[in-house]
Amino acid sequence: MISIYNKNIEEIIFSLLKETDKEKIREIVEEIHPVDFLEFLENYEEEFYNIIEKLPDDYIVELINEAEIEDKLDIINKISEDRKNNVIPDISSDELVDMLEEADEEQKQDIFEYLDEEDKDEIKELLEYPSDTAGGIMATEFLTVKEDMTMDETIAYLRKMAPDYQTPYYVYVVDDDNILKGVVQLRQILTCNSDTKIKDEMITSVISVDVNTDQEEVAVLFEKYGFASMPVVDEKNNEILGIITFDDIMNVITEEHTEDMYHMAGLDTEEELTGDILTSVKSRSMWLTINLFTAMLASSVVGFFEGTISQIVALATFMPIVAGMGGNAATQTLTIMIRGIAMGELNYENEKDVLKKELCVAIMDGLIIGALIGVITYIRVRNIAFGVIISCALLFNILISAIGGFFVPITLKKFNIDPAVASSVFVTTMTDMAGFGCFLGLATIFMKYLT
């Protein structure tokens, strides 16, 4: 298969425009991975329509399944009406749901027009599940077998049915009521004796997720067990409703990590690198306004010590160090905590151990950084008391940052507030106020040793 790094890929794709033989076109596109083809189309939008019209229907389906949601809709909009009739019904159910959730009413009607009644009902049912749950990301094209089938019968069945279903990493075993009874790996089916029964090889303790399970929890299970796919069931009766594959979970992990990163920076998850300027201004200004008011709280602490600062102006030059180091230490603790919460690694049993660890790290870091800044301060101002005060303030602030970085996200989580969204605002305010208060308070108490 041709890689995107092949210098001739553009030339190869452009050759499609001159080619009229359908078999030759198929030979060409089968050598190009759909992801590479999509990257090419992004750079040559003016050729988009002409090239798409040359592609085989099944390859267009592959492109749509691999593309970002906006690009999926763009491809659908650009292909002819006749081709939509062949392409849309073959798009996997989970991809169709993703598209329909982002489509406007006109696009939705256009897509539904090419689905038969059974597919329409199925897709409408899937759309009822929240998009961030197992039901919202599952696909309904999966293979099931009965436990009394032999391996030979199963292989014959797979050969017949597999092209219309998701890649069968595992084959799920069900009864007549579609109740999940077990699972068999594809490798077992291919290597066992032909007359071996499915029930003799299947694993009955199947790890599955309920249809309403949050997608983050599903991602944690995939990471824990290393599955290629996982069944989605109705926990009331264990009826299998769909499957989630590893590629779907990779998208979820990317989405969740991006969301957490954006939230920690006070950004809207919908903001794009080349997006609309006014949209970016609107989403960013809200959090900047909130930060402005929290910064005013910190400045009020500084204002309380105006008299001290006016007498010892050198204090002002060290205040950014105290605030900055506290903020950096808080960010480190927050990052560890938010990841631990998101990945399910933090729980009631290990909370105390995590707190002890963070406090120990904070104290040791505070002593190291405090001693370093103390020496630097003494060299700059030639005053031992000044160095001791800023060292103590820095140690105290780093300790506060660890406490805030630990308790704030846990508290927000208990109130069902996303810790990634609001933690940084609270913790930054806390460390700024504590750092300025401690530094300037100590300077006020020991002023006679500083002048």
PyMOL commands that set and color helices and strands:
alter all, ss='L'
color gray80, all
select helices_A, chain A and resi 9-18+22-29+34-43+45-52+57-66+69-78+81-90+93-102+105-112+117-127+134-137+151-164+186-191+198-201+215-225+246-264+277-304+306-311+314-342+351-381+384-414+419-445+447-449
alter helices_A, ss='H'
color red, helices_A
select strands_A, chain A and resi 144-145+170-174+180-185+209-210+229-234+239-245
alter strands_A, ss='S'
color yellow, strands_A
deselect
rebuild
show_as cartoon
